[in-house]
Amino acid sequence: MSNELEFENSVKNILEYIGEDVTREGLEKTPSRVRKAFEFMCGGYKQNPEEIINSALFTSSNDEMVVIKDIEFYSMCEHHMLPIIGKAHIAYIPNGKVVGLSKIPRVVDVFARRLQIQEQMTEQICDALHESLNPKGVAVMIDARHMCMEMRGVEKICSTTVTSALRGLFKKDKKTKDEFLSIVAQSLHK
């Protein structure tokens, strides 16, 4: 049996378990749709952030902070496989190289499109940028809603979780860190 068919049969089993009729019109193609959705939502396992960054590195004399705010992402928590919906705010200080701006949101997607916990995702994004760019510093802040807290469990609607990871000057220099925080503060909890 192929992996695709095995996945689809598992979805049918879940539907039957919750009391659904898998033969009714609205559910006939659901197992296939769910498989395709998971292939997309978990596509980050098949992507390499270093390759993405290295495909658009450019020499630059710029050594001032570069900030990309409000990078929307969708992920799934590894504990309940329910959505995490949020925004990432990322800054780096170039050290002879800059990266094409579109590559930073792509790196966010690489890690968001895996089963995750927000704390780990924040670190993974920061480390990938730090290792591939070799900048003077990297800062990542993520502000997200977790459906595992909103749809079940404590049911706290619209609560957010904020995580950060800092490397280089952002960790060592309070002035640099404060500049980043003042830039992204406007975006938090929008």
Sequence and secondary structure as in RCSB ss.txt:
>XXXX:A:sequence
MSNELEFENSVKNILEYIGEDVTREGLEKTPSRVRKAFEFMCGGYKQNPEEIINSALFTSSNDEMVVIKDIEFYS
MCEHHMLPIIGKAHIAYIPNGKVVGLSKIPRVVDVFARRLQIQEQMTEQICDALHESLNPKGVAVMIDARHMCME
MRGVEKICSTTVTSALRGLFKKDKKTKDEFLSIVAQSLHK
>XXXX:A:secstr
  HHHHHHHHHHHHHHHTT  TTSGGGTTHHHHHHHHHHHHTGGGG  HHHHHHTTEEE    S EEEEEEEEEE
EETTT  EEEEEEEEEEE SSEEE TTHHHHHHHHHHTSEE HHHHHHHHHHHHHHHH  SEEEEEEEEEEHHHH
TSTT  TT  EEEEEEEEHHHH HHHHHHHHHHHHTTTT 
